[in-house]
């Protein structure tokens, strides 16, 4: 059974969120729920991501094609950003508002959570799109998201001036 560490490092996830290992410990990130959520994210893109990725990371890098290397890099990035996106809901609970040791004090920007949330979500979408593109290059079928139009315009069935 694969774990989160097979796809990304805990340090990468913390770096995306801008927190330290004191604020978000390895024990928390090792919980199986985060890997289960990542697998669901992978499956929403392609059910073959895990089976394609795991053999490639065992192969030495020079043996990979450039497309395979790009795929490995994107899976690792996507795993970090997907897990960080999952953690955004609880970020206010573990990210400190202020750190002080009596003399030195660290304050963060006024609304860092909004900045982090916007950055994580935008990069998540961009990396996901690139991962879908590289899967297409590798010959993998990825589901196409339907375009949903919530609002549209329609002409009137008659001319309101002439009533025709």
Secondary structure as UniProt FT lines:
FT   HELIX           4..6
FT   HELIX           10..17
FT   TURN            21..23
FT   HELIX           26..29
FT   HELIX           32..45
FT   TURN            47..48
FT   HELIX           49..58
FT   HELIX           61..63
FT   HELIX           66..87
FT   HELIX           88..90
FT   HELIX           91..94
FT   STRAND          98..100
FT   STRAND          105..107
FT   TURN            110..111
FT   HELIX           112..137
FT   TURN            138..139
FT   TURN            160..163
//
